[in-house]
Amino acid sequence: MNLHTLRIFTNVAKLGSITEAANSLHISQPAVTAQIRKLEGELGVKLITGKGRGIELTSEGTFLYEQGLRLFHLEEQIDEKFKTFLEKKEKVQIASSYISTNYILPPIIAGYKLENPESEIYVSLGNVQSVEARVLNYEVDFGFVVQSNIGHEDLHFEKILDVPFWFVVHPTHPLANQKISIFELSEHDFIYREQGSSTLDLLKAIFYTHNCPLPKFGLQMQGVLESIKVVEAGFGMALAPACSVKETLTQGRLARVFVEQIEINQSLFICTRKADLNEHPFIQYLKENLNGLGM
């Protein structure tokens, strides 16, 4: 397969238009069309169909577009790596979900930078799906996710620690500092997280496992801190990672609810590509310093 032709097709698929792709690549529209037809002939499948003034990808076209994106991201990463070799400067690109970005990575990154002052570290925030996609597509070196419930045959997940989760309420709440059964939780207003949240998946798993109705819907909030702030203001109950509420519990602005015979944890995974042969130095450093995180 000719990489020039694949690059043209990838641009057409990305922009959803042969005309726009021709303009962005500074070549004629007939030339773009000819390259697409040549690629379809070579592969023996239809890649695009017309849709209004634009195009629509077939299932084969969607597959090829995804693989093309991955290939050209890898090309960019190779270029970046060789630049760092020439400049003798390390560049670390990380995709991470909320908990690891805010509570686990900061001390690790600080320590790594102190030992490797010339390194450049870039951290992007995303949910489980987006982190896995960015690792898979060579947009980042590796990722951190809490709860790997999607997975991919080309990705490797290594558990590095368990993150405890606690039920929290306002100190004036009737369940504050009480030890109760999980069935009693169902009767109280709860702050639900948004769809796609691993915390919401965890909540549902806990109650379904114990054959118990989900807690009463109080309201829905997007984000851990946002949910905690509502509880601090005096409404409802939330399920939150212990690392995000320890300080407010100590200050007396929140209280725990203890559920009989239930300990709640989510696992934190490092997400890497199976094709990567060597463990990244940052990951080695993290593993050596996990005990100092106080999780």
N, C-alpha and C positions, 0 to 999 in steps of 0.2 A: 504494500500500500504506500502510495506517495504521500509523504508528510505534508508537502505543500498543499495538495488537494484536501487532505484531512483538515488542515488549518482553515482553509476556505470554508469547508462544510461546517466546522465548529463555530465559525463566526456567523454563518447563516443561521444555524440553530440557536445561537445565543441571542441574536438580534431579532429573530423571527421574520426576517425579510431578506430577499435576495438583493433588492435595491439598496437597503441600508448597509448590508455587508459589502456590496461593491463600492459604495461611497467610503466606508471606513478603511477598506483595503486599497483604495485608489486604483481600482481596475474596473473594466466595463462590466455592465450587467450580463451581456451575452457570454462573456468569458467565465463569469461565476457560474452561470447556468450550465455551460459546457463542462466545467469541472465537476459539478454535482452529478450530471448525467454520466460522465466517465467513471466516477466513483461507484455509482449504482450499478453500472455495467460490469465493473470489475468484481463487485461483491455479489452480484446476482440478486439484489433485493431493492425494493423501493424504500428510499430514506425519507423523502418529504412528499407532502401533497399540498395543493393549493388551498388556502383558506382566506377568502376575502382578498385583501390586498397583500396579505402576508403568506406565511407557510405554516404547516403543521407537521410535526415529526411523526413518523410511523413508530411502532414499537422497536423495530430494528434501528431506526434513526435515533431514537432516544438512547438506546444502548450505546451506539457509536459516539453520540455526543458526550455522554458521561465518561466514556473511556478516553475520548479526545481531550476533554478537560483535564483529566487526571494526568495524561501524558504530558501536556504542555505545562501544567503546574510542576511536574517533575523536572522538566527542562529548565524552568525558572529556578527551581531549587538547586539544581546542579550548578547553574551559573552563579547563584549566590554563594554556594559552598566554595567554589574556586576563587571567588573574590575574597572570601575570608581567609583562604589559604595564602593568597598573595599579600593580603594586608596583615596576616597573622592576627586576625581578630575574629573571635567566635561570635556567631549569631544564633541565638536560641529562640525559636518560635513555638509558643505553647497555646493550645486551646483548652479552656477549662470551664467547668460548670461553676455555679455560684459559690457553693460551700468551699470548694478547694481554692477558688480565687480569693475569697475573703478571709478564710480562717486557717488554711493549711499552707498555701504557697508563700505568703509574704515573708515569714521568717526564713524559709528555705532560700528564697530568692535573695534576700538581704545577705545571708551568710555566703551564698555562692558568689555574689558580686564582690564581697569583701575579699574572697580568695582569688577571684578572677576578674579584676577591675576592668580589663579590656573587653570583656564579653558584653554583647548587646542582647538584652532579653526583651521579648515582646510577648505579652499575654493578651489573648482575646477571650471574651466572655461569651458563653453560649449554653444551650441546653444539651442534653445527651445526644440527640439526633445530629445537631449541627457540629458538635465536637467530633463525633465519629466521622462525619462527612468530610470535615477539614483534614483530619488525619489521613483518611482514605485517599483523598484527592491531592496529597502532597502539598497542601497549603501551609501546614505546620509540621514540626518535627515529631510531636507526640501530643497527647491530650490527657486530661484528668476528668473522670466522670464518676458520679455517685450513682450506683445501681446501673449495671449494664443490662438493659432489657431489650436491646435491639440486636446488636452484634452484627458481624460480617465475617464471611469466611476468610477474608484477606487481612483481618485485624486480630491482634492478640491483646487480651486483657489480663493484667496481673493485679491481684488484690494486694494493697499495701497496708490498709488499716480499716478498722470499723469505726464509724461515726455514731455515737449514741444520740438518740432523739428523745425528747421529753415533752410531755403535755404541760402547758403552762397557762395560768390564769392570772387575773388581777388579785392582789392580796385580800380584797374584800369579797371575792367570789366564794360562794358556799362550799366549793370543793377545794379551796386553797389549803394545801398541806395535808389533805385527806388521803387515806388509802381506801380505794374503792374497787368494785368489780368493773370490768369493761362494759357491762350492760348498763351501768349507771351513767356512763359517758354519753350514751345515745340520747339521753333526755335533755341535754344541754346544748345551747347555741355554740356553733363551731365556726371558726374562720377557715373556710376552704381555700385551697390554692387553685391556681388556674389549670385548665386542661393541658396536659403535656408535662406538668411538674412531677418530678420524681417523688416529692413529698406527698403529693396527692395519691400517687400510685401506692406508696408505702402505707398511707392511712387506710386505703381501701383493702389492701392485703391483710392488714392487722385485723380488721373487723370481719372480713370474709372468712379468714382462717378460724376465727372463734365463733363463726356462725351467729354473728351479732349484727343488728341493724346499724347502719352508719349514723354518726352523730347528727343531731338536728342542724339543718342548714341555717347559719346566721347571716353570713355574707361571704363573698368571694374576693380575695385580694391577690394581686400578682406580685410575688416577691416575698422573701423570708422576712426582711426587716419591716416591710409594710404591714405584714400580718401581725408581727410582734407589737408594733406601735398601736394597732387597734386594741389589742389585749391590754397593753399598758394604760390605754385611755379608759379602760373599764368595761369593755364589751367582750363577751365570749371567751373561747378557749382556742388554743392553737397547738399544733404539733411542730416543734422546731428543733433543729440540731442543738445539742447541749452547748457547743462552743459559741453559739450566737446569743445565748441567754444567761450564761454564767454570771456575767458582770451585773446585769439587771436583777438577777436573783439575789446576789450578794448585797446589792443596794436596797433591796426590799421593794422594788418597783414591780416585781413579778413573784409568783409563787408556783411551786410544782403541784401537780396532781399525780399521785402514785397509784398505778394500776396493779392489782394483785396478780402475781405470777407471770408478769409480762415485762420483758426487757426488749427495747426497740433499738435496732441498729441498722444502718445502711453501710454497705461496703464501698470504699473508695478504690477505684481502679486506675492504673496507668494504661492508656490505650496507645498501642504502637502498631506499626505495619509489620506483618509477618515477614515481608521481604527484607526488612532492615536486619543486617547481619550483626551489628555491634550495638551494645547498649550505650545510650547517650551519656556523656559524663555528668550531665545535670541529674539524670535519674539515679546514677550511682551515688551522687552526693546526697540526694534526697533519702535514699534507703539507709545510708550511713547515719543520717541525722533525724530519723523518724522518732526515736525515743524522746527527743527533746520537745516534741510538739505538745505534750500534755493533753492528749485527747482522752 
